Amino acid sequence: MVEYIDLVMVLGVVIFALAFPAMVGAFSRGEPPRAAMLAIFAGGVMMLYANSSRPGGYSAAEMPQVFARVISGG
C-alpha cells in the first residue's frame, strides 16, 4: 500500500510542476490557463491525498528517496 501512495505523491508532484510552464505559455499567448489550472488542482489533490494517507505524512527531506523508490520500482 505504501508503494501506491508513494506513486500518487510522485505523480502529483510531477503534474503540479509541469503545470507552471503550461501556465506561462498560456499567459504568453494571451489565453486563459484552463488546462494549467486543472493540472495544478489535480496535482495538488494528489499530493494532499498521498500526504494524508501515509501515517506521519511526507517531509521535504525524504522526497528524493520517495522519487528514487518509485523510479527504481522498489
C-alpha positions in Angstrom: 0.0 0.0 0.0 2.9 2.4 0.7 4.2 2.0 -2.8 0.9 3.0 -4.2 0.8 6.1 -2.0 4.4 6.9 -3.0 3.4 6.7 -6.7 0.4 9.0 -6.1 2.7 11.5 -4.4 5.3 11.4 -7.2 2.7 11.8 -9.9 1.1 14.6 -8.1 4.4 16.5 -7.8 5.3 15.9 -11.4 1.9 17.1 -12.7 2.0 20.1 -10.3 5.5 21.0 -11.6 4.6 20.6 -15.3 1.6 22.9 -14.9 3.7 26.0 -14.4 5.3 26.0 -17.8 1.9 25.4 -19.3 0.5 28.4 -17.4 3.3 30.7 -18.6 2.7 29.5 -22.2 -1.0 30.2 -21.9 -0.4 33.7 -20.5 2.2 34.5 -23.2 -0.4 33.6 -25.9 -3.0 35.7 -24.2 -5.2 32.8 -23.4 -6.7 31.8 -20.0 -4.7 29.0 -18.4 -7.6 26.5 -18.1 -5.5 23.3 -18.6 -2.8 24.5 -16.4 -5.2 25.4 -13.6 -6.8 21.9 -13.9 -3.3 20.3 -13.7 -2.4 22.4 -10.6 -5.7 21.3 -9.0 -5.2 17.7 -9.9 -1.6 17.6 -8.7 -2.4 19.4 -5.5 -5.3 17.0 -4.7 -3.0 14.0 -5.4 -0.3 15.4 -3.1 -2.8 16.1 -0.4 -4.3 12.7 -0.7 -0.9 11.0 -0.5 0.2 13.1 2.4 -2.9 12.4 4.4 -3.0 8.7 3.6 0.5 8.0 4.8 1.0 7.8 8.6 3.1 10.8 9.6 2.9 12.3 6.1 5.9 13.2 4.0 8.7 15.6 4.7 10.7 17.6 2.2 13.9 15.8 3.2 12.6 12.3 2.3 11.2 13.3 -1.1 14.4 12.3 -3.0 14.2 8.8 -1.5 10.5 8.6 -2.4 11.3 9.5 -6.1 14.1 7.0 -6.2 12.0 4.3 -4.7 9.2 4.9 -7.2 11.5 5.1 -10.2 13.5 2.0 -9.3 10.4 0.0 -8.6 11.4 -1.0 -5.1 
